[in-house]
Amino acid sequence: MIDYEEMYYKMVRASEQAINILIQAQRECEELYLNARETPVVMLPGRKTGGDDAGLPTSTKIK
């Protein structure tokens, strides 16, 4: 007979481990960001602004 309870708990434990791995990776990346030296912000030339879909690529413009 299939033990659904065992299957359920196995999936829950694996999901929890995956979430904890992602949380730890996020914390490490945040720490790297906070410890990095300041990078100057450079304004890149862009398109004219205006309208709701300004600056979007043609394929994603709102119709």
C-alpha positions as CSV (number, residue, x, y, z in Angstrom):
1,M,0.0,0.0,0.0
2,I,1.3,3.5,-0.8
3,D,2.2,5.5,2.3
4,Y,0.9,9.0,1.4
5,E,1.8,10.4,4.8
6,E,5.5,9.4,4.3
7,M,5.5,10.9,0.8
8,Y,3.9,14.1,2.1
9,Y,6.5,14.6,4.9
10,K,9.3,13.8,2.5
11,M,8.1,16.6,0.1
12,V,7.6,19.0,3.0
13,R,11.1,18.4,4.3
14,A,12.6,18.8,0.9
15,S,10.7,22.0,0.3
16,E,11.8,23.4,3.6
17,Q,15.4,22.6,2.8
18,A,15.1,24.3,-0.6
19,I,13.6,27.4,1.0
20,N,16.4,27.5,3.6
21,I,19.1,27.2,0.9
22,L,17.5,30.2,-1.0
23,I,17.3,32.2,2.2
24,Q,20.9,31.6,3.0
25,A,22.0,32.5,-0.5
26,Q,20.0,35.7,-0.3
27,R,21.6,36.6,3.0
28,E,25.1,36.0,1.6
29,C,24.4,38.1,-1.4
30,E,23.0,40.9,0.7
31,E,26.1,40.8,2.9
32,L,28.3,40.9,-0.3
33,Y,26.4,43.9,-1.5
34,L,26.6,45.7,1.9
35,N,30.4,45.1,2.1
36,A,31.1,46.1,-1.5
37,R,32.6,49.5,-2.2
38,E,30.4,52.1,-3.7
39,T,30.1,52.0,-7.4
40,P,29.3,55.3,-9.1
41,V,26.0,55.6,-10.9
42,V,26.2,56.5,-14.5
43,M,23.3,57.8,-16.5
44,L,23.1,56.2,-19.9
45,P,21.5,58.0,-22.8
46,G,17.9,56.9,-23.3
47,R,14.8,57.5,-25.3
48,K,12.4,60.3,-24.9
49,T,10.1,59.8,-22.0
50,G,6.3,60.2,-22.0
51,G,3.2,58.1,-22.0
52,D,2.5,54.9,-20.1
53,D,4.7,52.6,-22.3
54,A,7.7,55.0,-22.8
55,G,11.0,53.2,-22.8
56,L,9.5,49.7,-23.4
57,P,10.8,47.6,-26.3
58,T,8.4,47.6,-29.2
59,S,7.4,44.0,-28.6
60,T,6.1,44.9,-25.1
61,K,4.3,48.2,-25.8
62,I,0.9,48.5,-24.2
63,K,-1.8,48.5,-26.9
